[in-house]
Amino acid sequence: MENISETRGYSFQYEVSNEESESTTDIFFLHGWCSVRYFWKNFLEEFHAYGRCVNFDFLGHYTARVPEYFYKYPISQESIFEIQKEAIAKVARSKKVTLVGHSAGGFVVLGIAALFPDFVEKVVAICPPAYGPVQGLGLLYPAKLANEFKLDFFNFTTLELIKRFPHLIELWFTRGSAYPEEFLKTPGLREFLLEYHKHFSQLDVKVMNQYLKILDKCNLLPLFRNYHVPTLLFSGEKDIVVPKSHCERLASKSSAIQHVNFLRSAHLPMFEEKELFLQECQAFLSHSWQRSSLTGA
């Protein structure tokens, strides 16, 4: 069932996958840049034992709506953290929540935890960018260059092509994987991606371009001087979208952060090494977390 949370002229849609959970814990899931909340569809059930699972729009993505001033005035990373937190707080049943985020969604859940530690019980962040500028060979960098050289049509054209031709979504995902051929053989993946594409086709390129400007100037590191929220931080050894060095620097800032590096993953460890990913998350959420030798952490 879809629901709406609104704050400061922004609207977010969300789905609750186990409303009848007896747990008092709420677990909120955020997807990444240029993605949609359907991204988490096949993972939510694995978290049902640990609380009510709320699959939430990332600000401005998918069916989320932004006010016109979002495009007219610069928006700080802190403002994004505050707005996303306010929208989540309107849905949360308890004082504290657990946040799970991938990529730019991981960046936001970490920012929320840093600014509002009394609101967050635990954090799971997967391959989050920690600081700008956007670099490397991943999906973000070519889009950033297009913006800088006033070639916005490149980003619009790329996204529109993927919207028009569903099978291009496979290429989009394999850019974030360590072993593309092996990745595409994952059972059920192609069916998942075809359904994912229906949601992806609703993305607004104008919002995506605004986020690139924010991510290019972002910097979480100054917010982590006194960070103390229990956090499980995942990186992929072969990630070219967000290098593992981002997670290493974040982890060095606080003893509350446990960093796990997946040796056979790039930017999508939850797909590439799903069993290990779930094993680490479940142990962390059930208070029995310890470093896993399987991941090379």
N, C-alpha and C positions, 0 to 999 in steps of 0.2 A: 504493500500500500504506500502511495506517495503522499507526502505531507510538505508543508511550506513553513519556513521560518524567515522572518523579515526583520531587518534592522538598518537604520540610516539610509533607507531607500534601496538597499540591496535585498534580493530575495534568493533563498536557497531551497531546493527541493531535497528530500531525503526519504529513505526507506528504512523501516525497522523490520529486521528479519526474524526476530524471536521475541515478540512483545510480551509473551507470557513467562519469560525467564524469571526464576525465583531469586536470582542474584540481584543485589542492589547496585552492581557495577554497570555503568554504561560505557561501551567501547565505540568510539567514533572513528570511522575510516575516511581518509581523504586520499584522493588520487593525485596524479601529477599534472604538470603543464601539458596542455594540448591533449588531455585525456578526458575520460568521463567516469562517473561513479560505477558504471557497469564493469569497470576494470576489476573490482573486488568481488564480483558476483559469485565466482566459484570457490571463494575462500571463507566467506562469512560463516558458513555452517561449522567450520572447524573451530570457530571461536565461541560458539554458543555456550559451551560449558563454563565460560569465564565471565559472562554477562550479557546484557541486552546489546545487540549489535546494530549500530546505526550507520548506514551507508550514506554519506553526506556529500552534497555538491561542494567542490572547491570554488571559491569566490570567482564568479564570472564565467564558469565553465558549464557546458551542457545546457541544462534548462535554467541555471542560475541567471538572475538578471542584475545588471548594474545600472546605477543612475547615470544620466548624461555627463555629469561632472567628472566621472571616472576617466573620460577621454580628454577632458579639457585641462585638468590640473594634475600636477605630479602627485602621486600617492606614495607615501613612504612604506617601507616594509613593516614598520611598527603599526601603521594604520591597518594594513592587511591583517596582521595578527589580531588586532583589537576587534575588527569587524567580524572576522571568522569566529573568534571566541564568543562574541556576543550572540551570534546566530546559534552556535552550538549550545550555549548556556540556556537559551530559551527552550531547548528540547530536553536537556539533561534532567534527570529525576533527582539526582543527588548533588551534593556540594562539589564532589570531585569526580573527574572522568578519566578514562584511559584513552589516549589518542594514538592512532596508527596512521602513518602517512608515507607515501612513496614519492621520491624525487622532490619536485617543488612542494608537494603536499607534505613531505617529510620536513622540508625547510620551515613550513608554516607551523606544524605541530611542535617543532622544537622552539620556534619563536614564541608561541603561546605559552609553552611551559616555562620559558625563561622570564617572560614578562608577568605571568600569572601563576606562580608556583602553587598557590593555595587552591587553584582550580583543577590542577592536574595530578592524578594519582601516579600514573606511569605513562611512558612514551615508548612506542616502537617506531623508529624512523629508518626507512630503507633508501639507501643511496641518495641522501639529501645534499643539494648544493649548500655549502656553508658560507661562501663568499664569492664575489665577482672579481674580475670580469669573467663573462662566459668565454670559455676557451675550448680547445681540443677539436676532435674530429666528429663529435656526436651531433645529434639532431639540432641542438640549440644554436650551435655556432654559425652554421650557414644562414639560419634565419636571422640571427643577430647582425651578420654582415649585410644582409639584404636591407635591413632597416637602416643601418648606418650610411649606406650608399644610396639611400632614397629609392631602393628597388622593392618597395612594398609589394608590387605586383607579383614578385617571385614567390613570396609567402602565400599570397592569395591564390595564385595559380596552383602551387603545390597542394594546398589543402583542398581546393576545389577538385583537383584530379583524383585525390584519394576519396573524396566524398562520392564522386561519380562512378569510380571503378572499385567495387568492394574488395577485389583480390589484392589491391595495392596496400591494403592494411597489413597484409603479411609482411611486405617489404618494410613498412613503418616499424613493426615490432621487431623484425630480425635485426634492424640497425642497433637495437638495444640488447641483443643477445651475444653470448660469447661464441657459440657454435651454431650458426643459422640452420644448417641442414638437420642437425640433431634436434634443435629447438622445434622445427616444424613437424617433426615426427612425434611430438608429445601427444598422447592420446586425447582426442577431443578438442585439440587446440584450434584447428581450422574451423570447426563448427562454432566454437566460442568467438573467434575473430569475425566471422560473418555476422553474428548477432551483435557483437560489439560495434561493428561498422554502422549499424542502423542508428546507434546513439551518437557515435563520433560525427556523423554527418550533420549534426545540429550545432557544432562548435562555431563560434564567431571569431573570425581571424583578427578583427580589430582588438578584441580582448587579449588574444594570444600575443599580439605585438606589444601591447602595453606591459604584459608580464615580462617579456624579454628585457625591456628597459629596466624594470625593477630588479630582476635577477642579475642583470649585468652590474648593478651597483650594490647588490646586497652584501651584508656582512654580519653574520651571526656572532662572530668571535667576541666582540666587546660585550655582548649580552651574557656571556658564559663565565664571567669572572666569579660569580657566586652561585653557579648553577647547582641545584641539589635534587632535582626530580629524578627518581629511578628511571633510567633510559637504556633501552636495548637498541644499539645502532648497527645496522647492516651495511656492508659495502661489498662490491664485486671486484675481484682481482683484475678482471679484464674489462672493467667499465671505462668506455671512452666518452660517455656522456657526462658523468660526474666522477672524476678520478677518486680512488680510495683515499688519497691524501686529504681530501676534505673531511672524511670521517676520522682519520687519524688525528688531525689537528683539533677537531671538536672533542674527541675522547681524551686528549691530553689536558683539556681545560678543567675536567671534573672527575672525581672518583665515583660519582654517581652514574657515569656512563660506562656501559659494557659494550665494547666494540667486537663484532664478529665479522670476519672477512671470508667470503665464500670463494674458494679457489677456482671453481669451474663456472663461475657466473660473471656476467657483465652488469647491465643495469636492471635486470629482471630476476633476481635470485628467487623470488617467490614462485616463478614459473620454471626457472632453470634447475633449481635444486629444491623443489617444493617440500619434500619430506624433511629435509634438514631445516628448512626455513620454519616449518610448522613445529618441529621438535623444539627448536630454540624458543619460539614464541610461547608455546604452551608451557614450557618449563618456567619461563620468565613470569608469565601471568599467574602461574600456580605457586609462586614463591619458592620454587626449587631450582632456580636457574644457577648453572655453573658453566664455566667455559667449556666449549666442546672441542675436543681434539680433532673431530671429523671435519671441521670447517677451517682449520688452520688458524683459528683465532689466537 
